[in-house]
Amino acid sequence: MRNPYDILGVSRTASAEEIRRAYRTLAKAHHPDLNQNRPDAERAFKEITAAYDLLSDAAKRARFDRGEIDADGNERLQAHARRHYAGASGGGFQFTSNAGGMGGFEDIIADMFGGGSRPGARPRKGQDISVGVTVDFVEAAKGGRHRVTLPDGTRLDVDLPPGLEEGGKVRLRGRGASGSAGGPPGDALVTVSVRPHPWFRRDRDDVHLDLPVTLHEAVFGAKVRVPTIDGSVLMTIPKGANDGTRLRLKGRGISSAGARGDQYVTVRLALPPSPDPALESFLRNWRPAEYNPRKPMEGD
């Protein structure tokens, strides 16, 4: 890999915030999902991500600056160790241990055998990685297949289970960083963000909806179409329904743990968007007998 400072376009004295800003700008410019007509975008995105992975880790960056690891994060055989080996006597290897802050025996052996694949090394599982996706309300509620892009640029189709909430996670086993010394790879953790819906709201496994109805429908009752996460259904508005009347559609909520919630529909009275002369004329001459909806609030 090229020098990570050159890849991100920052100086060796750049602050962590400058490195973070440079990565965000370049990652957005070369993200494969945003550059599907550029065959080189995925390669560039991987290179940018690898450079940021090294420079955003203070310990890795310091080791790279000191020449202890290369741009790919691989160990380098230190010059002092080479000199000590070249002058060793007695037919055996002699190594200093962390002399001058440089790599000791374990680091040198690891480097000689390919960065950790030394004889007797314990297999270690690779690190888990994190990736975020944003899905629609209905997709989170019902589940479905969604494409995600891992930090290395790999794109996968992930099956999201039904009932995911904001911040819910899906584990992709074996899709994380590679293990060492024959160890298994880590996992990828997909964190889900849910876009707000213009009509639906969620409360646990129940779905809530405000439904506008006309004055005529509220007074005389009606059968109207109501949206649900499965599509629209017919629902009966009872005669004399008031603003705030709550109705239930059983089993039309969100599936979770083998059960399914309900959908609650709250009636909201909606007058015409512009004055209706006929309605105004009727109400001007209509006075309900002994009807004061504010009486409980007024006291004696």
SULTA-V673754 format. One record per residue. NEAR is the number of other ideal C-beta (glycine too) atoms within 8 Angstrom. D_CENTER is the distance of its C-alpha to the mean C-alpha in Angstrom with 2 decimals. Layout:
near=<NEAR NEAR>
d_center=<D_CENTER D_CENTER>
This chain:
near=<9 7 6 14 11 7 11 14 6 9 5 5 3 9 5 7 6 9 14 9 8 12 14 8 8 11 12 8 6 11 11 12 8 7 9 7 3 6 4 6 13 9 8 9 13 10 11 14 13 12 15 13 11 13 14 10 8 6 6 12 11 8 9 14 7 6 5 11 9 8 10 6 8 8 10 9 8 11 5 10 13 9 8 11 10 6 6 9 4 5 3 5 5 8 10 9 6 8 8 5 4 10 11 11 7 7 11 13 9 13 12 8 11 5 9 10 10 10 4 4 11 6 10 9 8 13 6 10 13 7 12 8 11 7 12 8 12 9 11 15 13 10 11 7 7 10 9 10 10 12 7 7 12 7 9 9 6 12 7 14 7 10 12 13 9 6 7 9 8 11 8 11 5 7 11 11 9 5 13 12 11 6 10 8 11 12 12 13 12 13 11 17 10 12 8 5 9 3 6 11 7 11 5 5 10 12 16 11 13 8 10 6 13 6 8 7 12 14 8 7 10 9 6 10 7 12 8 11 12 6 5 6 10 7 11 7 13 8 6 7 11 8 7 7 9 8 11 8 13 5 6 11 12 13 11 10 4 4 7 9 12 12 14 12 13 12 15 10 10 6 6 6 3 4 5 8 6 6 9 9 8 8 7 6 6 6 4 5 4 4 5 6 4 6 6 4 5 6 3 1>
d_center=<28.44 29.84 29.93 26.41 27.91 29.30 26.10 24.23 27.47 27.96 31.01 31.50 31.82 28.51 26.68 23.18 22.10 23.91 22.21 18.73 19.79 21.36 18.35 16.14 19.05 19.75 16.28 15.97 19.54 19.22 15.79 16.94 15.20 17.14 20.28 21.03 24.74 24.80 25.40 25.22 21.74 20.00 22.63 22.34 18.55 19.12 21.98 20.22 17.33 20.09 22.08 19.40 18.72 22.46 23.16 20.32 21.73 24.95 26.79 26.07 26.98 30.20 31.16 30.64 32.74 35.39 35.46 34.50 31.64 31.23 28.45 26.86 27.01 30.08 32.94 36.08 39.57 40.91 44.18 45.88 45.17 46.64 49.73 50.17 49.90 52.39 54.91 54.54 57.85 59.01 57.11 53.97 50.60 50.27 47.03 46.41 43.68 41.30 44.31 43.53 39.85 39.42 38.21 40.45 41.51 38.21 36.46 39.34 39.55 35.81 36.23 39.30 37.61 34.46 32.18 32.22 33.94 37.17 39.60 38.76 35.18 33.00 30.16 26.83 23.42 20.94 18.10 14.67 11.89 8.19 5.63 2.13 3.66 5.93 8.90 12.35 13.96 16.31 13.96 12.09 15.65 17.34 14.93 15.32 14.62 11.70 11.79 9.27 10.65 11.03 12.24 15.75 15.39 15.67 14.36 14.06 14.34 12.49 14.18 12.08 14.57 15.93 15.42 11.72 11.33 9.08 7.31 8.46 8.07 9.69 11.93 13.32 16.66 18.40 15.72 15.52 18.23 21.80 24.08 27.42 30.94 29.97 27.19 24.30 20.96 18.01 14.94 11.42 8.85 5.81 3.67 4.11 5.39 8.95 11.39 14.72 17.54 20.96 22.84 20.99 19.99 18.89 20.85 20.05 20.90 23.05 22.46 24.49 26.01 28.72 31.29 33.82 37.35 40.66 43.61 45.51 42.80 42.59 46.40 47.33 44.24 42.51 40.27 37.14 34.02 30.83 27.26 25.18 21.92 24.41 26.46 29.37 32.11 35.51 35.99 39.24 39.58 42.52 45.61 45.63 41.86 41.14 38.32 35.79 37.00 34.19 34.26 32.36 31.20 31.15 28.53 26.52 23.49 20.48 21.14 20.24 22.20 24.87 25.63 24.82 24.89 26.95 26.63 28.62 30.20 31.75 34.67 34.76 38.12 37.91 41.11 41.87 40.30 43.85 47.04 48.73 52.51 53.33 50.91 52.18 55.78 55.18 53.48 56.08 58.75 56.78 56.84 55.63 58.28 57.46 53.76 51.94 48.22 48.26 51.19 49.28 47.98 51.40 53.25 57.07>
